[in-house]
């Protein structure tokens, strides 16, 4: 009798172990594709994915815009310096009108007041520069917010996943580990997803901020150069007027 009971207990133990192993194997097999990971991550994956899409769009748009601004600024300043140095103010105005970008707007504000005092010109330039810098920094606050909030969303998903695991453990105990593992998987996946979004977003945000600062410094130096050229051209204009 005792051998039969021992045999039945061994068979039951083996069956339970096989069932649990199969269940764990199924859970592991589920996590083989990105789509399944997203499903396993639970509801908090939705805002994380939305945040990643918005961040990617901002990164692409800002990268293309800042690259275009830098290239156009170099070409524009090479041309405008020659024209303003030759005192061809009207031609310089046309070049500014036909050139997009912050530097063209700032230079136009300066040369449109070429016959005014230096302080008045500088005031107009600073006002225009403030508007143009805001354009350079466009979307960067949103990108910084995404970089800050994404890991918090992942942390919230972690908390929800652990609550789910705790509830399952309280109801079913350890007899069925599938629900317990599912909650833990949700917690880990959302944490990883939040960090996966936040790390490149923070890096890109800092790079764009540094890029904008460099462009602002370059614009300030170029603006001072234009003001000096305009100041040097005024005596010649006055001399021609007196001679006439």
TAJOMO-V216117 format. One record per backbone hydrogen bond with DSSP energy under -1.0 kcal/mol. CO is the residue of the C=O (numbers start at 1). NH is the residue of the N-H. Records with the same first field share a line. If there is no record, write none. Layout:
CO->NH, NH
This chain:
1->5
2->6
3->7
4->8
5->9
6->10
7->11
8->12
9->13
10->14
11->15
12->16
13->17
14->18
15->19
16->20
17->21
18->22
19->23
20->24
21->25
22->26
23->27
24->28
25->29
26->30
27->31
30->32
33->37
34->38
35->39
36->40
37->41
39->42
42->45
43->46
44->48
45->49
46->50
47->51
48->52
49->53
50->54
51->55
52->56
53->57
54->58
55->59
56->60
57->61
58->62
59->63
60->64
61->65
62->66
63->67
64->68
65->69
66->70
67->71
68->72
69->73
70->74
71->75
72->76
73->77
74->78
75->79
76->80
77->81
79->83
80->84
81->85
82->86
83->88
84->87
87->89
88->92
89->93
90->94
91->95
92->96
93->97
94->98
101->105
102->106
103->107
104->108
105->109
106->110
107->111
108->112
111->114
113->116
117->121
118->122
119->123
120->124
121->125
122->126
123->127
124->128
125->129
126->130
127->131
128->132
129->133
130->134
131->135
132->136
133->137
135->138
137->140
139->143
140->144
141->145
142->146
143->147
144->148
145->149
146->150
149->153
150->154
151->155
152->156
153->157
154->158
155->159
156->160
157->161
158->162
159->163
160->164
161->165
162->166
163->167
164->168
165->169
166->170
167->171
168->172
169->173
177->181
178->182
179->183
180->184
181->185
182->186
183->187
184->188
185->189
186->190
187->191
188->192
189->193
190->194
191->195
192->196
193->197
194->198
195->199
197->201
198->202
199->203
200->204
201->205
202->206
203->207
204->208
205->209
206->210
207->211
208->212
209->213
210->214
211->215
212->216
213->217
214->218
215->219
216->220
217->221
218->222
219->223
220->224
221->225
222->226
223->227
224->228
225->229
226->230
227->231
228->232
229->233
233->237
234->238
235->239
236->240
237->241
238->242
239->243
240->244
